[in-house]
Amino acid sequence: MTADRRASWLKGVLDLLVLASLSDGESYGYQIAKTLADAGLGQIKGGTLYPVLNRLEEAGLLATEFRAAERGPGRRYYRLTAEGRRTLEEEGARWLAFDESVRAVLTKGRSR
């Protein structure tokens, strides 16, 4: 499969992955991208990630706080809101059901 196909799959689920990456607590953009990369999802560039973060914030799913740093530029920290947690739970369950359906179709006939 080409990298382009994988990128389109990721695009369809990136909002959910970003919410999930914040389920254990707050984080900032670079760390979110690193978490996703470490999970095997490839490098998520800032030009892709930050519009997602902004969209999720505008939708009320994330709250942000800018913090000055002792050295270097400050960072914007993101955390889930109550609505973000509800969305993660609901959409996560839908995604897992979808994944189960896709797996059933892809593995059909393999056990024969």
N, CA, C and O atoms as a GROMACS GRO file, in nm:
protein
  448
    1MET      N    1   0.084  -0.118   0.000
    1MET     CA    2   0.000   0.000   0.000
    1MET      C    3   0.089   0.124   0.000
    1MET      O    4   0.195   0.125   0.062
    2THR      N    5   0.046   0.223  -0.066
    2THR     CA    6   0.128   0.343  -0.076
    2THR      C    7   0.116   0.428   0.051
    2THR      O    8   0.021   0.415   0.127
    3ALA      N    9   0.215   0.513   0.070
    3ALA     CA   10   0.213   0.605   0.184
    3ALA      C   11   0.093   0.699   0.173
    3ALA      O   12   0.038   0.741   0.274
    4ASP      N   13   0.053   0.732   0.050
    4ASP     CA   14  -0.062   0.821   0.031
    4ASP      C   15  -0.189   0.761   0.091
    4ASP      O   16  -0.267   0.833   0.152
    5ARG      N   17  -0.209   0.633   0.074
    5ARG     CA   18  -0.327   0.567   0.130
    5ARG      C   19  -0.324   0.573   0.282
    5ARG      O   20  -0.424   0.603   0.346
    6ARG      N   21  -0.210   0.546   0.339
    6ARG     CA   22  -0.195   0.550   0.485
    6ARG      C   23  -0.223   0.690   0.537
    6ARG      O   24  -0.285   0.707   0.642
    7ALA      N   25  -0.177   0.791   0.463
    7ALA     CA   26  -0.201   0.930   0.503
    7ALA      C   27  -0.350   0.962   0.503
    7ALA      O   28  -0.398   1.032   0.591
    8SER      N   29  -0.422   0.911   0.405
    8SER     CA   30  -0.566   0.938   0.401
    8SER      C   31  -0.638   0.865   0.514
    8SER      O   32  -0.735   0.918   0.569
    9TRP      N   33  -0.593   0.746   0.551
    9TRP     CA   34  -0.652   0.675   0.666
    9TRP      C   35  -0.629   0.758   0.793
    9TRP      O   36  -0.720   0.777   0.873
   10LEU      N   37  -0.506   0.806   0.809
   10LEU     CA   38  -0.471   0.883   0.927
   10LEU      C   39  -0.554   1.012   0.935
   10LEU      O   40  -0.600   1.050   1.042
   11LYS      N   41  -0.571   1.076   0.822
   11LYS     CA   42  -0.649   1.200   0.817
   11LYS      C   43  -0.790   1.178   0.871
   11LYS      O   44  -0.846   1.265   0.937
   12GLY      N   45  -0.847   1.062   0.842
   12GLY     CA   46  -0.982   1.033   0.886
   12GLY      C   47  -0.996   1.007   1.034
   12GLY      O   48  -1.107   1.014   1.088
   13VAL      N   49  -0.887   0.978   1.102
   13VAL     CA   50  -0.895   0.943   1.244
   13VAL      C   51  -0.805   1.031   1.332
   13VAL      O   52  -0.797   1.010   1.453
   14LEU      N   53  -0.740   1.129   1.273
   14LEU     CA   54  -0.643   1.210   1.348
   14LEU      C   55  -0.708   1.285   1.464
   14LEU      O   56  -0.648   1.293   1.572
   15ASP      N   57  -0.826   1.341   1.446
   15ASP     CA   58  -0.892   1.411   1.556
   15ASP      C   59  -0.906   1.318   1.677
   15ASP      O   60  -0.876   1.356   1.790
   16LEU      N   61  -0.952   1.199   1.652
   16LEU     CA   62  -0.972   1.101   1.759
   16LEU      C   63  -0.839   1.062   1.823
   16LEU      O   64  -0.831   1.047   1.945
   17LEU      N   65  -0.735   1.045   1.743
   17LEU     CA   66  -0.604   1.010   1.796
   17LEU      C   67  -0.547   1.121   1.883
   17LEU      O   68  -0.484   1.094   1.986
   18VAL      N   69  -0.568   1.245   1.843
   18VAL     CA   70  -0.521   1.358   1.923
   18VAL      C   71  -0.595   1.360   2.057
   18VAL      O   72  -0.533   1.377   2.161
   19LEU      N   73  -0.726   1.342   2.054
   19LEU     CA   74  -0.802   1.337   2.179
   19LEU      C   75  -0.750   1.223   2.267
   19LEU      O   76  -0.730   1.241   2.388
   20ALA      N   77  -0.728   1.107   2.208
   20ALA     CA   78  -0.680   0.991   2.284
   20ALA      C   79  -0.542   1.017   2.343
   20ALA      O   80  -0.512   0.971   2.453
   21SER      N   81  -0.457   1.089   2.270
   21SER     CA   82  -0.322   1.116   2.320
   21SER      C   83  -0.325   1.206   2.444
   21SER      O   84  -0.227   1.212   2.518
   22LEU      N   85  -0.437   1.275   2.466
   22LEU     CA   86  -0.450   1.363   2.581
   22LEU      C   87  -0.532   1.301   2.694
   22LEU      O   88  -0.562   1.367   2.793
   23SER      N   89  -0.567   1.175   2.679
   23SER     CA   90  -0.654   1.111   2.779
   23SER      C   91  -0.587   1.094   2.915
   23SER      O   92  -0.655   1.085   3.016
   24ASP      N   93  -0.454   1.091   2.918
   24ASP     CA   94  -0.384   1.075   3.046
   24ASP      C   95  -0.339   1.208   3.106
   24ASP      O   96  -0.278   1.211   3.213
   25GLY      N   97  -0.368   1.318   3.037
   25GLY     CA   98  -0.328   1.448   3.090
   25GLY      C   99  -0.287   1.544   2.981
   25GLY      O  100  -0.285   1.510   2.863
   26GLU      N  101  -0.254   1.663   3.022
   26GLU     CA  102  -0.221   1.768   2.927
   26GLU      C  103  -0.088   1.743   2.857
   26GLU      O  104  -0.003   1.668   2.905
   27SER      N  105  -0.074   1.810   2.742
   27SER     CA  106   0.050   1.799   2.665
   27SER      C  107   0.056   1.916   2.568
   27SER      O  108  -0.039   1.994   2.557
   28TYR      N  109   0.168   1.929   2.500
   28TYR     CA  110   0.186   2.035   2.401
   28TYR      C  111   0.208   1.971   2.265
   28TYR      O  112   0.234   1.851   2.254
   29GLY      N  113   0.198   2.052   2.161
   29GLY     CA  114   0.198   2.002   2.024
   29GLY      C  115   0.310   1.906   1.989
   29GLY      O  116   0.283   1.797   1.937
   30TYR      N  117   0.433   1.944   2.015
   30TYR     CA  118   0.545   1.859   1.978
   30TYR      C  119   0.535   1.723   2.048
   30TYR      O  120   0.562   1.619   1.987
   31GLN      N  121   0.497   1.724   2.175
   31GLN     CA  122   0.488   1.598   2.250
   31GLN      C  123   0.373   1.512   2.197
   31GLN      O  124   0.385   1.389   2.192
   32ILE      N  125   0.264   1.573   2.157
   32ILE     CA  126   0.152   1.499   2.099
   32ILE      C  127   0.199   1.431   1.970
   32ILE      O  128   0.172   1.313   1.949
   33ALA      N  129   0.269   1.505   1.886
   33ALA     CA  130   0.321   1.449   1.760
   33ALA      C  131   0.416   1.335   1.789
   33ALA      O  132   0.414   1.233   1.720
   34LYS      N  133   0.501   1.350   1.890
   34LYS     CA  134   0.597   1.245   1.926
   34LYS      C  135   0.523   1.121   1.977
   34LYS      O  136   0.560   1.008   1.943
   35THR      N  137   0.421   1.140   2.058
   35THR     CA  138   0.341   1.028   2.110
   35THR      C  139   0.281   0.948   1.994
   35THR      O  140   0.284   0.825   1.995
   36LEU      N  141   0.226   1.018   1.897
   36LEU     CA  142   0.165   0.951   1.782
   36LEU      C  143   0.270   0.881   1.697
   36LEU      O  144   0.248   0.770   1.649
   37ALA      N  145   0.384   0.945   1.678
   37ALA     CA  146   0.492   0.883   1.602
   37ALA      C  147   0.543   0.758   1.673
   37ALA      O  148   0.567   0.655   1.610
   38ASP      N  149   0.559   0.767   1.804
   38ASP     CA  150   0.607   0.652   1.883
   38ASP      C  151   0.508   0.536   1.878
   38ASP      O  152   0.546   0.421   1.898
   39ALA      N  153   0.381   0.567   1.853
   39ALA     CA  154   0.279   0.462   1.842
   39ALA      C  155   0.279   0.396   1.705
   39ALA      O  156   0.200   0.306   1.678
   40GLY      N  157   0.369   0.443   1.616
   40GLY     CA  158   0.380   0.383   1.483
   40GLY      C  159   0.298   0.451   1.376
   40GLY      O  160   0.278   0.394   1.268
   41LEU      N  161   0.251   0.571   1.404
   41LEU     CA  162   0.165   0.641   1.307
   41LEU      C  163   0.241   0.733   1.213
   41LEU      O  164   0.180   0.801   1.130
   42GLY      N  165   0.371   0.736   1.226
   42GLY     CA  166   0.452   0.821   1.139
   42GLY      C  167   0.459   0.963   1.193
   42GLY      O  168   0.398   0.998   1.294
   43GLN      N  169   0.536   1.044   1.122
   43GLN     CA  170   0.557   1.182   1.164
   43GLN      C  171   0.435   1.266   1.127
   43GLN      O  172   0.394   1.269   1.010
   44ILE      N  173   0.378   1.333   1.224
   44ILE     CA  174   0.268   1.425   1.202
   44ILE      C  175   0.328   1.566   1.205
   44ILE      O  176   0.375   1.612   1.309
   45LYS      N  177   0.328   1.631   1.092
   45LYS     CA  178   0.390   1.764   1.084
   45LYS      C  179   0.300   1.870   1.146
   45LYS      O  180   0.179   1.854   1.155
   46GLY      N  181   0.365   1.977   1.189
   46GLY     CA  182   0.293   2.087   1.252
   46GLY      C  183   0.182   2.143   1.165
   46GLY      O  184   0.076   2.180   1.216
   47GLY      N  185   0.205   2.150   1.034
   47GLY     CA  186   0.103   2.201   0.943
   47GLY      C  187  -0.021   2.114   0.938
   47GLY      O  188  -0.126   2.158   0.892
   48THR      N  189  -0.009   1.992   0.983
   48THR     CA  190  -0.124   1.900   0.993
   48THR      C  191  -0.181   1.902   1.135
   48THR      O  192  -0.302   1.909   1.153
   49LEU      N  193  -0.093   1.897   1.234
   49LEU     CA  194  -0.136   1.883   1.373
   49LEU      C  195  -0.202   2.009   1.428
   49LEU      O  196  -0.309   2.000   1.490
   50TYR      N  197  -0.142   2.126   1.407
   50TYR     CA  198  -0.194   2.246   1.472
   50TYR      C  199  -0.333   2.287   1.423
   50TYR      O  200  -0.412   2.335   1.504
   51PRO      N  201  -0.365   2.271   1.297
   51PRO     CA  202  -0.505   2.297   1.258
   51PRO      C  203  -0.604   2.202   1.328
   51PRO      O  204  -0.716   2.243   1.360
   52VAL      N  205  -0.564   2.077   1.350
   52VAL     CA  206  -0.649   1.982   1.422
   52VAL      C  207  -0.668   2.031   1.566
   52VAL      O  208  -0.780   2.035   1.616
   53LEU      N  209  -0.559   2.068   1.632
   53LEU     CA  210  -0.568   2.117   1.769
   53LEU      C  211  -0.657   2.241   1.777
   53LEU      O  212  -0.739   2.253   1.868
   54ASN      N  213  -0.641   2.333   1.682
   54ASN     CA  214  -0.724   2.454   1.681
   54ASN      C  215  -0.871   2.420   1.661
   54ASN      O  216  -0.958   2.476   1.727
   55ARG      N  217  -0.899   2.329   1.569
   55ARG     CA  218  -1.037   2.289   1.541
   55ARG      C  219  -1.100   2.224   1.664
   55ARG      O  220  -1.216   2.251   1.697
   56LEU      N  221  -1.024   2.137   1.733
   56LEU     CA  222  -1.075   2.071   1.853
   56LEU      C  223  -1.098   2.171   1.966
   56LEU      O  224  -1.193   2.158   2.043
   57GLU      N  225  -1.012   2.271   1.974
   57GLU     CA  226  -1.030   2.377   2.075
   57GLU      C  227  -1.156   2.458   2.043
   57GLU      O  228  -1.237   2.485   2.131
   58GLU      N  229  -1.172   2.497   1.918
   58GLU     CA  230  -1.290   2.575   1.877
   58GLU      C  231  -1.419   2.497   1.900
   58GLU      O  232  -1.524   2.557   1.926
   59ALA      N  233  -1.413   2.365   1.890
   59ALA     CA  234  -1.530   2.280   1.911
   59ALA      C  235  -1.558   2.258   2.060
   59ALA      O  236  -1.657   2.194   2.095
   60GLY      N  237  -1.471   2.310   2.147
   60GLY     CA  238  -1.492   2.294   2.290
   60GLY      C  239  -1.444   2.161   2.346
   60GLY      O  240  -1.479   2.124   2.458
   61LEU      N  241  -1.365   2.088   2.265
   61LEU     CA  242  -1.317   1.956   2.310
   61LEU      C  243  -1.183   1.964   2.382
   61LEU      O  244  -1.145   1.873   2.455
   62LEU      N  245  -1.112   2.074   2.359
   62LEU     CA  246  -0.982   2.096   2.425
   62LEU      C  247  -0.982   2.233   2.490
   62LEU      O  248  -1.045   2.327   2.441
   63ALA      N  249  -0.912   2.243   2.600
   63ALA     CA  250  -0.883   2.372   2.664
   63ALA      C  251  -0.732   2.394   2.650
   63ALA      O  252  -0.655   2.298   2.650
   64THR      N  253  -0.692   2.518   2.638
   64THR     CA  254  -0.550   2.546   2.621
   64THR      C  255  -0.502   2.646   2.725
   64THR      O  256  -0.578   2.725   2.781
   65GLU      N  257  -0.373   2.639   2.748
   65GLU     CA  258  -0.308   2.734   2.838
   65GLU      C  259  -0.168   2.759   2.784
   65GLU      O  260  -0.093   2.665   2.761
   66PHE      N  261  -0.135   2.886   2.765
   66PHE     CA  262  -0.001   2.921   2.721
   66PHE      C  263   0.086   2.941   2.844
   66PHE      O  264   0.047   3.008   2.939
   67ARG      N  265   0.205   2.881   2.841
   67ARG     CA  266   0.299   2.893   2.952
   67ARG      C  267   0.433   2.941   2.900
   67ARG      O  268   0.489   2.885   2.806
   68ALA      N  269   0.483   3.046   2.961
   68ALA     CA  270   0.617   3.094   2.927
   68ALA      C  271   0.719   2.992   2.975
   68ALA      O  272   0.697   2.922   3.074
   69ALA      N  273   0.828   2.985   2.903
   69ALA     CA  274   0.935   2.891   2.940
   69ALA      C  275   1.053   2.968   2.996
   69ALA      O  276   1.074   3.085   2.963
   70GLU      N  277   1.130   2.901   3.082
   70GLU     CA  278   1.250   2.966   3.136
   70GLU      C  279   1.350   2.992   3.024
   70GLU      O  280   1.417   3.095   3.021
   71ARG      N  281   1.358   2.895   2.932
   71ARG     CA  282   1.446   2.909   2.815
   71ARG      C  283   1.363   2.883   2.691
   71ARG      O  284   1.275   2.796   2.690
   72GLY      N  285   1.391   2.957   2.588
   72GLY     CA  286   1.323   2.934   2.462
   72GLY      C  287   1.180   2.985   2.462
   72GLY      O  288   1.135   3.052   2.556
   73PRO      N  289   1.110   2.951   2.356
   73PRO     CA  290   0.972   3.001   2.344
   73PRO      C  291   0.877   2.930   2.440
   73PRO      O  292   0.904   2.819   2.485
   74GLY      N  293   0.767   2.997   2.471
   74GLY     CA  294   0.666   2.936   2.555
   74GLY      C  295   0.594   2.826   2.479
   74GLY      O  296   0.614   2.808   2.359
   75ARG      N  297   0.509   2.755   2.550
   75ARG     CA  298   0.434   2.644   2.488
   75ARG      C  299   0.287   2.658   2.521
   75ARG      O  300   0.249   2.706   2.628
   76ARG      N  301   0.206   2.613   2.427
   76ARG     CA  302   0.062   2.605   2.449
   76ARG      C  303   0.032   2.460   2.488
   76ARG      O  304   0.056   2.367   2.412
   77TYR      N  305  -0.023   2.445   2.607
   77TYR     CA  306  -0.060   2.313   2.658
   77TYR      C  307  -0.208   2.288   2.631
   77TYR      O  308  -0.291   2.378   2.645
   78TYR      N  309  -0.238   2.166   2.593
   78TYR     CA  310  -0.375   2.126   2.561
   78TYR      C  311  -0.420   2.020   2.661
   78TYR      O  312  -0.342   1.935   2.704
   79ARG      N  313  -0.548   2.026   2.697
   79ARG     CA  314  -0.607   1.922   2.782
   79ARG      C  315  -0.751   1.901   2.737
   79ARG      O  316  -0.814   1.990   2.681
   80LEU      N  317  -0.800   1.781   2.763
   80LEU     CA  318  -0.937   1.749   2.728
   80LEU      C  319  -1.034   1.824   2.819
   80LEU      O  320  -1.010   1.838   2.939
   81THR      N  321  -1.144   1.870   2.762
   81THR     CA  322  -1.254   1.922   2.841
   81THR      C  323  -1.347   1.804   2.872
   81THR      O  324  -1.324   1.693   2.824
   82ALA      N  325  -1.449   1.828   2.952
   82ALA     CA  326  -1.548   1.723   2.980
   82ALA      C  327  -1.612   1.678   2.849
   82ALA      O  328  -1.634   1.559   2.828
   83GLU      N  329  -1.643   1.773   2.762
   83GLU     CA  330  -1.702   1.739   2.632
   83GLU      C  331  -1.603   1.660   2.546
   83GLU      O  332  -1.642   1.570   2.473
   84GLY      N  333  -1.474   1.694   2.556
   84GLY     CA  334  -1.371   1.620   2.485
   84GLY      C  335  -1.363   1.476   2.531
   84GLY      O  336  -1.345   1.385   2.450
   85ARG      N  337  -1.375   1.454   2.661
   85ARG     CA  338  -1.373   1.318   2.715
   85ARG      C  339  -1.495   1.238   2.668
   85ARG      O  340  -1.483   1.121   2.632
   86ARG      N  341  -1.612   1.302   2.668
   86ARG     CA  342  -1.733   1.235   2.619
   86ARG      C  343  -1.720   1.200   2.472
   86ARG      O  344  -1.755   1.090   2.429
   87THR      N  345  -1.668   1.294   2.395
   87THR     CA  346  -1.649   1.271   2.251
   87THR      C  347  -1.551   1.158   2.228
   87THR      O  348  -1.574   1.071   2.144
   88LEU      N  349  -1.441   1.157   2.302
   88LEU     CA  350  -1.342   1.050   2.289
   88LEU      C  351  -1.406   0.915   2.320
   88LEU      O  352  -1.384   0.818   2.247
   89GLU      N  353  -1.484   0.909   2.425
   89GLU     CA  354  -1.548   0.783   2.462
   89GLU      C  355  -1.646   0.737   2.353
   89GLU      O  356  -1.643   0.621   2.311
   90GLU      N  357  -1.731   0.828   2.308
   90GLU     CA  358  -1.833   0.793   2.209
   90GLU      C  359  -1.772   0.760   2.073
   90GLU      O  360  -1.801   0.656   2.014
   91GLU      N  361  -1.687   0.850   2.024
   91GLU     CA  362  -1.627   0.830   1.892
   91GLU      C  363  -1.526   0.715   1.895
   91GLU      O  364  -1.510   0.644   1.796
   92GLY      N  365  -1.458   0.699   2.008
   92GLY     CA  366  -1.366   0.586   2.022
   92GLY      C  367  -1.439   0.454   2.010
   92GLY      O  368  -1.391   0.361   1.945
   93ALA      N  369  -1.555   0.444   2.074
   93ALA     CA  370  -1.636   0.322   2.065
   93ALA      C  371  -1.682   0.299   1.921
   93ALA      O  372  -1.682   0.186   1.873
   94ARG      N  373  -1.722   0.406   1.852
   94ARG     CA  374  -1.765   0.392   1.712
   94ARG      C  375  -1.649   0.346   1.624
   94ARG      O  376  -1.665   0.260   1.537
   95TRP      N  377  -1.531   0.405   1.648
   95TRP     CA  378  -1.414   0.367   1.568
   95TRP      C  379  -1.379   0.220   1.592
   95TRP      O  380  -1.351   0.147   1.496
   96LEU      N  381  -1.381   0.176   1.716
   96LEU     CA  382  -1.348   0.036   1.746
   96LEU      C  383  -1.448  -0.060   1.682
   96LEU      O  384  -1.410  -0.168   1.636
   97ALA      N  385  -1.576  -0.023   1.679
   97ALA     CA  386  -1.676  -0.106   1.612
   97ALA      C  387  -1.649  -0.109   1.461
   97ALA      O  388  -1.661  -0.214   1.398
   98PHE      N  389  -1.614   0.006   1.404
   98PHE     CA  390  -1.580   0.013   1.262
   98PHE      C  391  -1.457  -0.074   1.233
   98PHE      O  392  -1.455  -0.149   1.136
   99ASP      N  393  -1.355  -0.062   1.318
   99ASP     CA  394  -1.234  -0.142   1.304
   99ASP      C  395  -1.266  -0.291   1.307
   99ASP      O  396  -1.211  -0.369   1.229
  100GLU      N  397  -1.354  -0.329   1.396
  100GLU     CA  398  -1.393  -0.470   1.407
  100GLU      C  399  -1.460  -0.517   1.277
  100GLU      O  400  -1.434  -0.629   1.231
  101SER      N  401  -1.544  -0.433   1.220
  101SER     CA  402  -1.610  -0.467   1.093
  101SER      C  403  -1.509  -0.480   0.980
  101SER      O  404  -1.517  -0.573   0.900
  102VAL      N  405  -1.415  -0.387   0.974
  102VAL     CA  406  -1.312  -0.391   0.870
  102VAL      C  407  -1.228  -0.517   0.886
  102VAL      O  408  -1.199  -0.586   0.788
  103ARG      N  409  -1.188  -0.548   1.008
  103ARG     CA  410  -1.109  -0.670   1.033
  103ARG      C  411  -1.185  -0.795   0.991
  103ARG      O  412  -1.127  -0.888   0.936
  104ALA      N  413  -1.315  -0.798   1.019
  104ALA     CA  414  -1.395  -0.914   0.982
  104ALA      C  415  -1.395  -0.935   0.831
  104ALA      O  416  -1.384  -1.047   0.784
  105VAL      N  417  -1.407  -0.826   0.757
  105VAL     CA  418  -1.406  -0.837   0.611
  105VAL      C  419  -1.267  -0.875   0.560
  105VAL      O  420  -1.254  -0.960   0.472
  106LEU      N  421  -1.164  -0.812   0.615
  106LEU     CA  422  -1.027  -0.838   0.568
  106LEU      C  423  -0.980  -0.979   0.600
  106LEU      O  424  -0.901  -1.037   0.525
  107THR      N  425  -1.026  -1.034   0.709
  107THR     CA  426  -0.979  -1.166   0.749
  107THR      C  427  -1.072  -1.277   0.701
  107THR      O  428  -1.041  -1.395   0.720
  108LYS      N  429  -1.183  -1.242   0.642
  108LYS     CA  430  -1.276  -1.343   0.590
  108LYS      C  431  -1.204  -1.430   0.488
  108LYS      O  432  -1.140  -1.379   0.395
  109GLY      N  433  -1.214  -1.556   0.505
  109GLY     CA  434  -1.150  -1.648   0.412
  109GLY      C  435  -1.008  -1.686   0.447
  109GLY      O  436  -0.956  -1.784   0.395
  110ARG      N  437  -0.945  -1.611   0.535
  110ARG     CA  438  -0.807  -1.644   0.574
  110ARG      C  439  -0.800  -1.769   0.659
  110ARG      O  440  -0.700  -1.840   0.658
  111SER      N  441  -0.907  -1.796   0.733
  111SER     CA  442  -0.904  -1.911   0.824
  111SER      C  443  -0.939  -2.042   0.754
  111SER      O  444  -0.939  -2.148   0.817
  112ARG      N  445  -0.969  -2.034   0.627
  112ARG     CA  446  -1.006  -2.155   0.552
  112ARG      C  447  -0.886  -2.237   0.516
  112ARG      O  448  -0.900  -2.342   0.453
   0.00000   0.00000   0.00000
